[in-house]
Amino acid sequence: MAAQTFDVVVIGSGPGGYVAAIRAAQLGLKTAVVEREHVGGICLNWGCIPTKAMLRSAEVFHLMERAKDFGLKAEGIGYDLPAVVKRSRGVAGQLSGGVSHLLKKNKVTVVMGEATIPGKGKVSVKTDKGTEELSAKNIIVATGARARELPGLEADGDLVWTYKHALDPKRMPKKLLVIGSGAIGIEFASFFNTLGCDTTVVEVMDRVLPVEDAEISAFAKKQFVKQGMKIMEKSMVKQLDRGKGKVTAHIEAGGKVEKMEFDTVISAVGIVGNVEGLGLEELGVKVDRTHVVTDQFCRTGVEGVYAIGDIAGAPWLAHKASHEGVMVAELIAGSNNVHPVKPESIAGCTYCHPQVASVGYTEAKAKELGYDIRVGKFPFIGNGKAIALGEPEGMVKTIFDKKTGELLGAHMVGAEVTELIQGYVVGRQLETTEEDLMNTVFPHPTLSEMMHESVLDAYDRVIHM
Ligand SMILES: Cc1cc2nc3c(=O)[nH]c(=O)nc-3n(C[C@H](O)[C@H](O)[C@H](O)COP(=O)(O)OP(=O)(O)OC[C@H]3O[C@@H](n4cnc5c(N)ncnc54)[C@H](O)[C@@H]3O)c2cc1C
């Protein structure tokens, strides 16, 4: 059978791949997407969405426990873990179905199977029914990433879990060790800790959420500890001895090794790109350890081959993947108005309790880059809406270039900050200055007023503090 011919074949249907495919089809390109597992990729099925569904259950549980604070009565509060998981899997399934519908609506051909690239302009797909050959003028590699496994700390699905096991737990851990305090590790720690599990987080760096501003990390840590979480920084899990229903972790800190027992371990030590078995290197695509090397337009250096999303390197975020997908589709369609993605304008959000969100440079990074800076801060306790919500713990921090007034970075910890951060993202995209932000009228009563106050504080004009 002759190979079907497409303008664009996308490998992988995560937020990078499916968005690239839809945009390419909208631009009149004949497009196919190949997926070996679930439409929607990790994000919809095993990442962003199901975690947020589970964290929502934990948040509601936490609020129910605090019912008295709000003048309410809630007795016999408990949870049903299988039902929590069922809801989360249902939300993931609903969204995956939604993406399939969108692909169909946009006339994107979906081929279910494992793709390889046997040569330039060719994609071979191993499907249930045999091998399907596709001919492609352009190939977008969007195969994503998977959990990093460290030697000796590998997941077994029983005592030691990756994020996939943690999203479909068969039992509630009683004593949990989370290795790694990046966004994924901290979100799971927050979920299980809130539901009453004795939770310890081990982080090799000197602070939790190590990519965040140091002050925000410290604030978040204080809250986690207050909630009963144990945090071990500058510590490393060297070995896991697996026994019957228990794991003994050898944890090194300050030159000493301590042995601690847990019934469950979640390994959240990063991710590695799905670069293997595609034929990339044979094609001449450069692979650096676990990611494809690209230029700022996601071009691999091999004509007609692009790489987007997690496989193209940090930041490993769904919105970065999608934005790159749109950019590459426009590039292929011949648009002369394509802008590269600026990593420092991509917000990072962590949906733990309290939430953490940031965009741009941390205070330390801005100083390291040689900026003379002005810093503003505003606490949640000074905001009427935060108090009315019963969420008085948190802060907003803004960093400006003293010389130009450019907003260099914004960092937040507290209720709903993952929703608030977009205000500063738009500000940065519009190259806003301190003056624009100070002259903006923020609605009252909202948490967003703290974003205004933080800017005012940077210029010694704060009102409510
Ligand atoms: C637990 C967890 C929570 C997360 N939370 C967030 C969050 O809150 N916000 C956020 O922005 N990001 C979050 N992320 C990260 C986010 O999921 C990724 O950045 C995003 O999914 C990357 O999108 P992608 O399109 O590059 O790849 P993926 O979503 O990984 O999709 C790649 C797809 O390619 C398919 N594939 C791979 N190889 C082949 C092949 N050879 N042939 C055919 N198909 C193939 C895979 O099956 C997969 O479906 C989270 C990740 C995890 C693990």
The ligand as an SDF file (V2000), in Angstrom:
LIG
                    3D

 53 58  0  0  0  0  0  0  0  0999 V2000
    2.8580   14.3020   37.9030 C   0  0  0  0  0  0  0  0  0  0  0  0
    3.0730   15.4370   36.9460 C   0  0  0  0  0  0  0  0  0  0  0  0
    2.4590   16.6560   37.1480 C   0  0  0  0  0  0  0  0  0  0  0  0
    2.6570   17.7000   36.2530 C   0  0  0  0  0  0  0  0  0  0  0  0
    2.0250   18.8920   36.4770 N   0  0  0  0  0  0  0  0  0  0  0  0
    2.2030   19.9040   35.6030 C   0  0  0  0  0  0  0  0  0  0  0  0
    1.5230   21.1420   35.7790 C   0  0  0  0  0  0  0  0  0  0  0  0
    0.7840   21.3220   36.7330 O   0  0  0  0  0  0  0  0  0  0  0  0
    1.7240   22.1200   34.8660 N   0  0  0  0  0  0  0  0  0  0  0  0
    2.5530   21.9510   33.7890 C   0  0  0  0  0  0  0  0  0  0  0  0
    2.6980   22.8630   32.9820 O   0  0  0  0  0  0  0  0  0  0  0  0
    3.2080   20.7930   33.6060 N   0  0  0  0  0  0  0  0  0  0  0  0
    3.0490   19.7710   34.4680 C   0  0  0  0  0  0  0  0  0  0  0  0
    3.6830   18.5860   34.2560 N   0  0  0  0  0  0  0  0  0  0  0  0
    4.5650   18.4720   33.0770 C   0  0  0  0  0  0  0  0  0  0  0  0
    3.7480   18.2310   31.7950 C   0  0  0  0  0  0  0  0  0  0  0  0
    2.9880   17.0690   31.9590 O   0  0  0  0  0  0  0  0  0  0  0  0
    4.6860   18.1210   30.6130 C   0  0  0  0  0  0  0  0  0  0  0  0
    5.5040   19.2650   30.5450 O   0  0  0  0  0  0  0  0  0  0  0  0
    3.8980   17.9970   29.3190 C   0  0  0  0  0  0  0  0  0  0  0  0
    3.0750   16.8530   29.3250 O   0  0  0  0  0  0  0  0  0  0  0  0
    4.8510   17.9300   28.1220 C   0  0  0  0  0  0  0  0  0  0  0  0
    4.1160   17.8180   26.9590 O   0  0  0  0  0  0  0  0  0  0  0  0
    4.6910   17.1020   25.6730 P   0  0  0  0  0  0  0  0  0  0  0  0
    3.6710   17.3080   24.6060 O   0  0  0  0  0  0  0  0  0  0  0  0
    6.0670   17.5410   25.4300 O   0  0  0  0  0  0  0  0  0  0  0  0
    4.8010   15.5520   26.0390 O   0  0  0  0  0  0  0  0  0  0  0  0
    3.8540   14.4950   26.7480 P   0  0  0  0  0  0  0  0  0  0  0  0
    2.6950   15.0970   27.4090 O   0  0  0  0  0  0  0  0  0  0  0  0
    4.7660   13.6470   27.5510 O   0  0  0  0  0  0  0  0  0  0  0  0
    3.3020   13.6440   25.5260 O   0  0  0  0  0  0  0  0  0  0  0  0
    4.1290   12.8690   24.7330 C   0  0  0  0  0  0  0  0  0  0  0  0
    3.3090   11.7910   24.0610 C   0  0  0  0  0  0  0  0  0  0  0  0
    4.1040   11.1570   23.0850 O   0  0  0  0  0  0  0  0  0  0  0  0
    3.7950    9.7750   23.0600 C   0  0  0  0  0  0  0  0  0  0  0  0
    4.9240    9.0680   22.4560 N   0  0  0  0  0  0  0  0  0  0  0  0
    6.1790    8.9670   22.9290 C   0  0  0  0  0  0  0  0  0  0  0  0
    6.9520    8.2680   22.0650 N   0  0  0  0  0  0  0  0  0  0  0  0
    6.1490    7.9250   21.0330 C   0  0  0  0  0  0  0  0  0  0  0  0
    6.3620    7.1980   19.8330 C   0  0  0  0  0  0  0  0  0  0  0  0
    7.5420    6.6950   19.5150 N   0  0  0  0  0  0  0  0  0  0  0  0
    5.3110    7.0250   19.0030 N   0  0  0  0  0  0  0  0  0  0  0  0
    4.0790    7.5280   19.3120 C   0  0  0  0  0  0  0  0  0  0  0  0
    3.8260    8.2180   20.4210 N   0  0  0  0  0  0  0  0  0  0  0  0
    4.8560    8.4260   21.2690 C   0  0  0  0  0  0  0  0  0  0  0  0
    3.5710    9.4400   24.5300 C   0  0  0  0  0  0  0  0  0  0  0  0
    2.7840    8.2780   24.6760 O   0  0  0  0  0  0  0  0  0  0  0  0
    2.8620   10.6980   25.0300 C   0  0  0  0  0  0  0  0  0  0  0  0
    1.4530   10.5380   24.9630 O   0  0  0  0  0  0  0  0  0  0  0  0
    3.4960   17.5130   35.1260 C   0  0  0  0  0  0  0  0  0  0  0  0
    4.1160   16.2850   34.9120 C   0  0  0  0  0  0  0  0  0  0  0  0
    3.8980   15.2510   35.7920 C   0  0  0  0  0  0  0  0  0  0  0  0
    4.5730   13.9360   35.5310 C   0  0  0  0  0  0  0  0  0  0  0  0
  1  2  1  0
  2  3  1  0
  2 52  2  0
  3  4  2  0
  4  5  1  0
  4 50  1  0
  5  6  2  0
  6  7  1  0
  6 13  1  0
  7  8  2  0
  7  9  1  0
  9 10  1  0
 10 11  2  0
 10 12  1  0
 12 13  2  0
 13 14  1  0
 14 15  1  0
 14 50  1  0
 15 16  1  0
 16 17  1  0
 16 18  1  0
 18 19  1  0
 18 20  1  0
 20 21  1  0
 20 22  1  0
 22 23  1  0
 23 24  1  0
 24 25  2  0
 24 26  1  0
 24 27  1  0
 27 28  1  0
 28 29  2  0
 28 30  1  0
 28 31  1  0
 31 32  1  0
 32 33  1  0
 33 34  1  0
 33 48  1  0
 34 35  1  0
 35 36  1  0
 35 46  1  0
 36 37  1  0
 36 45  1  0
 37 38  2  0
 38 39  1  0
 39 40  1  0
 39 45  2  0
 40 41  1  0
 40 42  2  0
 42 43  1  0
 43 44  2  0
 44 45  1  0
 46 47  1  0
 46 48  1  0
 48 49  1  0
 50 51  2  0
 51 52  1  0
 52 53  1  0
M  END
$$$$
